[in-house]
Amino acid sequence: MSRIAIKDASFPAPFVSKLEYNSPVHGNWNIVHTGMQVPESIQIYVCAENCMRGVVLTAAEMNASDRFSYVIVEQKDVLYSNLDDLTIEGVTDVLNKRGDHPKAVLLFTVCLHHFLGSNLKYIYRKLEERFPDICFIRCYMDPIMQKHSLTPDQKLRKAMYDMLPVCEAEEKSVSVFGSDFALNESSDIKRLLKRYGYTVRELPACNTWQELLEMSKGRLFINCYPAGKYGMEAQARRLGREHLYMPACFSYEEIERQLKQLTDALGLPELTNDELVHERATCEEKLTEARNLIQETPIVLDYLYHPRPLGLAKLLLTRGFRVKAVYLDSISPEEKEEFFWLKEHAPELELIATIQPKMRILPRGSGEEVLAIGQKAAYFSLSRHFVNLVQGEGLYGFDGIRRTAELMMDAYRNEKDTKKLVVQKGWGCECCL
């Protein structure tokens, strides 16, 4: 079963987990894209050739081959060698051959290191002794842990900040952790902090190693992207900082609660009732404008556009849009309330899987033109009218709702070459495709 009416769906797993299909939609970022955000760094992967192909191509496609190296593990190495020593000597050889010393090396160990019981502490200690001027960042490419522990992505989003030094906090400074995209300048968080003269630091905006280190100066740590929550909380505990998890969403009430948490944490005046009324009103104006343009055109959306696809579906349905289906494979605990609301108020809304094997061969599209929000929704529905954005790219708060409405109107008015766009890996980063 690859599609189901939400009235018949189970929470949090509407589909059975089994063999998975990987569609040619590659706009989401992977660990190579994310790791490349660390300025003045290189990545080194230690793994077998079959696993290396994808990460090598990713680095090449984003024009970053000069920042990517690897150590190939062959069968004879597994049978007759010591993987610890192979890793140490291989990385040493890479660094000696480069001739330059980057500020940091993101060293990715893999499943084989788990299977063979490698002593990772020993490996890193030896490398740090040999190259004391390099920061070795502990990274993992171990998909065997994907569904049983922290994912490689979650662990990476912590490791990328492990080098932040202990220091005194700056009074008017906030650091935002864990996202691949900087918050839009018009986002609620940045507008509020700018009003009171705060400096906002984010990794996607860092151009130098020193700028990254200065993120530890934040008086308050914030995270808005679910995959970065673990890393932000870990760094806040280590550095002794207050922290807030403020996930981007499509609920007025939740946005207002989060903004109050922010003002309370910093000792700032709350947004006034008039300001909140204005924010809501401008959102409604944009949504009404979009509804008047799009009218009864069916809408399909996906989880790749934003981590809160059910929240977006609820917002649009309550404003008169004709939302037909949501493409997702599981339901976040953060959307439990939205799931049961939709189950009651929109029982025929379809949930459609993206990784079920049947999706490889099932007919795509329904014969009618639809407006798609997200790349996977566009690919599976054969829509040329789609919002091309991934992972909530910089959207937050009331501004994020208004921006979504604007993007929907633009997608309705203008066709895109879907087949050409969705195959580009890491949408939003430099890509030579």
C-alpha positions in Angstrom: 0.0 0.0 0.0 1.5 3.3 -1.1 -1.5 5.6 -0.6 -4.2 5.9 2.0 -7.0 8.3 3.0 -6.0 10.0 6.2 -9.1 8.7 7.9 -7.7 5.2 7.6 -4.1 6.1 8.4 -2.2 5.2 11.6 0.0 7.6 13.6 3.0 7.9 13.3 3.6 5.3 10.6 0.9 5.2 7.9 2.9 2.9 5.7 4.8 -0.4 6.4 8.5 0.0 6.5 10.3 -2.4 4.0 12.3 -2.2 0.9 12.7 1.4 -0.2 12.6 3.2 -3.5 14.8 6.2 -4.1 13.2 8.6 -6.5 15.3 10.8 -8.8 14.2 13.8 -6.7 17.5 14.9 -5.0 16.9 18.5 -3.8 17.3 17.6 -0.1 20.8 18.2 1.3 22.9 15.2 2.3 25.8 15.0 4.7 28.3 16.2 2.1 26.3 19.4 1.4 25.8 20.1 5.1 29.4 19.5 6.1 30.7 21.8 3.3 29.2 24.7 5.3 32.1 24.6 7.7 34.5 27.2 6.3 38.2 26.5 5.6 37.6 22.8 6.0 37.9 19.6 4.0 36.1 16.3 4.2 37.8 12.9 4.2 35.7 9.7 3.9 37.1 6.3 4.8 35.0 3.6 3.1 34.5 1.1 0.3 34.3 2.2 -3.3 30.6 1.3 -3.7 29.7 3.7 -0.9 32.1 6.3 -2.1 30.4 6.9 -5.4 27.5 9.1 -4.2 29.6 11.3 -1.9 32.3 11.8 -4.5 29.7 12.9 -7.1 28.0 15.2 -4.6 31.3 17.0 -4.0 31.9 17.3 -7.7 28.4 18.5 -8.5 28.7 21.3 -6.0 32.1 22.3 -7.4 33.9 21.3 -4.2 36.2 18.5 -5.3 39.2 20.4 -4.0 37.7 20.1 -0.5 37.0 16.4 -0.7 39.3 13.4 -0.3 38.9 9.7 0.5 40.6 6.5 1.7 39.4 3.4 -0.1 38.9 0.3 2.1 39.2 -2.9 0.1 38.3 -6.5 0.9 41.9 -7.5 1.7 42.1 -4.6 4.2 39.0 -6.0 6.1 40.4 -9.5 6.1 44.1 -9.0 6.7 44.7 -5.4 7.9 43.8 -3.3 10.9 41.2 -0.7 10.0 42.3 1.6 12.8 45.8 1.8 11.3 44.5 2.0 7.8 42.3 5.0 8.7 45.2 6.8 10.5 47.7 6.2 7.8 45.3 6.9 5.0 44.2 10.2 6.4 47.9 11.1 7.1 48.8 10.3 3.5 45.9 12.5 2.2 46.9 15.5 4.4 50.6 15.1 3.5 49.9 15.0 -0.2 47.6 18.0 -0.1 50.5 20.2 1.1 48.2 22.6 2.9 46.6 22.3 6.3 42.9 23.2 6.5 41.6 24.6 9.7 39.4 21.5 10.1 39.0 18.0 8.7 35.5 16.5 8.8 36.6 12.8 9.0 33.8 10.4 8.2 34.0 6.9 9.5 31.5 4.3 8.2 29.6 1.1 8.9 32.7 -1.0 8.6 34.2 0.8 11.6 31.2 -0.4 13.7 31.3 -3.9 12.3 35.0 -4.3 13.0 34.9 -2.7 16.4 37.3 0.2 15.5 38.6 2.3 18.4 37.6 5.7 17.1 39.0 7.5 20.2 42.4 6.0 19.4 42.1 7.0 15.7 41.3 10.6 16.5 43.9 10.9 19.3 46.7 9.7 16.9 45.6 12.1 14.2 45.5 15.0 16.6 49.0 14.2 17.8 50.3 14.1 14.2 48.4 17.3 13.1 48.0 19.5 16.2 47.1 22.5 14.1 44.0 20.8 12.5 40.7 20.4 14.2 39.4 16.9 13.5 35.6 16.8 13.5 34.0 13.4 14.4 31.6 12.6 11.6 29.7 9.4 10.5 28.4 7.8 7.3 26.7 4.9 9.0 23.2 4.4 7.6 22.9 1.1 9.5 22.1 3.3 12.5 19.5 5.3 10.5 16.4 3.9 12.2 17.8 2.8 15.6 19.7 5.7 16.9 20.7 9.3 16.0 21.0 9.6 12.2 24.2 10.5 10.5 22.6 13.9 9.7 21.7 14.6 13.4 25.2 13.6 14.6 26.8 15.8 11.9 24.7 18.8 12.9 26.2 18.4 16.4 29.8 17.7 15.4 30.0 20.8 13.2 29.8 22.9 16.4 32.0 20.7 18.7 34.9 23.1 18.2 33.1 26.1 19.5 35.2 27.4 22.4 34.1 28.2 25.9 33.8 32.0 26.3 31.9 34.8 27.8 28.5 35.5 26.1 27.9 38.8 24.4 24.9 40.5 25.9 23.2 41.3 22.5 24.0 38.2 20.5 22.0 35.2 19.5 23.3 32.1 17.6 21.1 30.0 15.4 22.1 26.3 15.0 21.4 23.3 12.9 19.9 24.5 9.6 21.3 24.3 6.1 19.8 27.7 5.3 20.1 31.1 7.0 16.9 32.6 8.2 15.4 35.1 5.8 16.1 38.7 6.8 12.4 39.3 6.9 11.7 36.3 9.2 10.0 37.1 12.5 13.1 36.1 14.5 15.5 38.4 12.6 13.1 41.3 12.5 12.5 41.2 16.2 16.2 40.8 17.1 17.2 43.6 14.7 14.7 45.9 16.4 16.7 45.6 19.6 20.1 45.7 18.1 21.0 42.0 18.4 23.7 40.3 16.4 22.5 37.0 14.8 25.1 34.4 13.9 24.4 31.4 11.7 26.7 28.8 10.2 25.3 29.3 6.6 26.4 32.9 6.8 29.9 32.2 8.1 32.7 32.8 5.6 35.7 32.1 7.8 36.7 29.7 10.5 36.9 32.5 13.0 33.3 33.6 12.2 32.2 30.1 13.0 34.1 30.1 16.3 32.3 33.3 17.3 29.0 31.5 17.3 29.8 30.4 20.8 29.4 34.1 21.9 25.7 33.9 21.6 23.9 34.7 24.8 21.0 32.5 23.6 21.1 29.5 21.2 18.2 28.9 18.9 17.2 26.0 16.6 14.4 26.1 14.0 15.1 22.9 12.0 14.2 19.5 13.7 17.3 17.6 12.6 19.5 20.2 14.4 17.7 20.2 17.7 19.9 17.5 19.3 23.1 19.3 18.3 21.9 22.7 19.5 20.9 21.3 22.9 24.2 19.4 23.3 26.2 22.6 22.6 24.0 24.7 24.9 24.7 22.3 27.7 28.4 22.2 27.0 28.8 25.9 26.8 26.4 26.8 29.5 23.9 28.7 27.4 20.1 29.1 27.5 18.5 27.6 24.4 15.2 27.6 22.6 13.7 25.1 20.1 11.6 27.2 17.8 10.5 24.9 14.9 9.1 26.7 11.9 5.4 26.0 11.6 2.1 27.2 10.1 0.1 27.8 13.3 -0.5 31.4 14.4 -0.9 30.3 18.0 2.4 28.3 18.0 4.3 31.2 16.3 3.0 33.6 19.0 4.0 31.2 21.8 7.5 30.9 20.3 8.0 34.6 19.9 6.9 35.1 23.5 9.4 32.5 24.6 12.1 34.5 22.7 11.2 37.8 24.3 11.0 36.3 27.7 14.4 34.6 27.4 16.1 37.8 26.4 14.1 40.1 28.7 12.6 42.0 25.8 9.1 43.6 25.5 6.5 41.2 24.2 4.9 41.9 20.8 1.8 44.0 21.4 -1.7 42.7 20.6 -1.9 45.3 17.8 1.4 44.0 16.3 0.1 40.4 16.5 -3.2 41.4 15.0 -1.4 43.1 12.1 0.8 40.0 11.5 -2.2 37.7 11.3 -4.1 40.2 9.1 -1.2 40.5 6.6 -1.0 36.7 6.4 -4.7 36.4 5.8 -4.4 39.0 3.0 -1.7 37.0 1.3 -3.6 33.8 1.7 -6.8 35.4 0.3 -4.9 36.8 -2.6 -3.5 33.3 -3.4 -6.9 31.7 -3.0 -8.5 34.1 -5.4 -5.8 33.4 -8.0 -5.5 29.6 -7.6 -9.3 29.0 -7.0 -10.2 25.3 -7.3 -6.9 24.1 -8.7 -6.0 20.9 -6.8 -2.9 21.2 -4.5 -0.5 18.5 -3.6 2.4 19.1 -1.2 5.3 17.1 0.4 7.5 16.8 3.4 10.6 17.9 1.5 9.2 21.4 1.1 8.9 21.8 4.9 9.2 19.6 8.0 5.5 20.5 8.9 3.6 19.3 5.8 0.4 18.5 7.7 0.4 21.9 9.4 0.6 23.5 5.9 -2.2 21.3 4.7 -4.4 22.3 7.6 -3.6 26.0 7.1 -4.5 25.8 3.4 -7.7 23.7 3.9 -9.0 26.2 6.5 -8.5 29.0 4.0 -10.5 27.3 1.2 -7.8 25.8 -0.8 -8.4 22.4 -2.4 -5.6 20.3 -0.9 -5.8 16.9 -2.5 -2.8 14.9 -1.1 0.3 15.1 1.1 3.4 13.1 0.1 5.2 11.7 3.1 6.5 8.5 4.6 6.0 9.0 8.3 4.5 11.6 10.6 6.6 13.7 12.9 5.5 13.6 16.6 5.4 17.4 16.3 2.4 17.0 13.9 0.3 14.7 16.0 -2.3 17.4 16.7 -2.5 18.3 13.0 -2.8 14.6 12.0 -5.8 14.0 14.2 -7.4 17.3 13.2 -7.1 16.4 9.5 -8.4 12.9 10.3 -11.6 14.4 11.6 -12.0 17.5 9.4 -10.5 16.3 6.1 -10.9 12.5 6.1 -10.5 12.0 2.4 -7.2 13.8 2.2 -4.7 11.3 0.7 -1.4 10.5 2.2 1.0 9.1 -0.4 4.3 7.4 0.2 7.5 8.4 -1.6 9.8 5.5 -0.8 7.4 2.5 -1.2 8.7 0.3 -4.1 5.4 0.5 -5.9 6.1 4.3 -6.4 8.7 3.3 -9.0 6.1 1.8 -11.4 2.7 3.3 -10.5 1.3 5.8 -13.0 2.1 9.4 -12.1 -0.2 12.3 -12.3 -4.0 12.2 -12.4 -4.7 13.8 -15.8 -5.6 17.2 -14.3 -3.2 20.0 -13.7 -2.2 20.5 -10.0 -0.2 23.0 -8.1 2.6 21.2 -6.3 4.3 22.5 -3.2 7.7 20.8 -3.1 9.8 18.8 -5.5 8.5 15.3 -4.7 4.9 16.4 -5.0 5.8 17.9 -8.4 7.6 14.8 -9.6 5.0 12.3 -8.6 2.1 14.4 -9.8 3.8 15.4 -13.1 3.2 19.1 -12.3 5.1 21.9 -14.0 3.6 24.4 -11.6 5.4 23.9 -8.4 7.1 25.6 -5.5 10.8 24.7 -5.8 12.1 25.0 -2.2 13.5 22.4 0.2 13.7 22.0 4.0 11.8 25.1 4.8 14.7 27.2 3.3 14.9 30.2 5.6 11.1 30.4 6.2 10.0 31.2 9.7 6.8 32.5 11.4 4.2 34.8 10.0 6.7 35.8 7.4 7.1 32.2 6.4 3.3 31.9 5.9 3.2 35.0 3.7 6.2 33.9 1.7 4.6 30.5 1.1 1.5 32.2 -0.3 3.7 34.3 -2.6 5.6 31.2 -3.8 2.3 29.5 -4.5 1.1 32.4 -6.6 4.4 32.5 -8.5 4.3 28.7 -9.1 0.7 29.0 -10.4 1.6 31.8 -12.9 4.9 30.3 -14.1 5.8 26.8 -15.4 9.1 25.1 -14.5 11.1 22.4 -16.1 10.4 19.8 -13.4 12.5 17.0 -14.8 15.5 19.2 -15.1 15.2 20.9 -11.7 14.4 18.0 -9.3 17.4 15.9 -10.1 19.8 18.7 -8.9 21.3 17.6 -5.6 21.3 19.9 -2.7 18.9 22.5 -4.0 20.1 25.9 -2.9 23.8 25.1 -2.7 26.3 25.7 -5.6 25.7 23.1 -8.2 27.1 22.6 -11.7 24.3 20.5 -13.1 
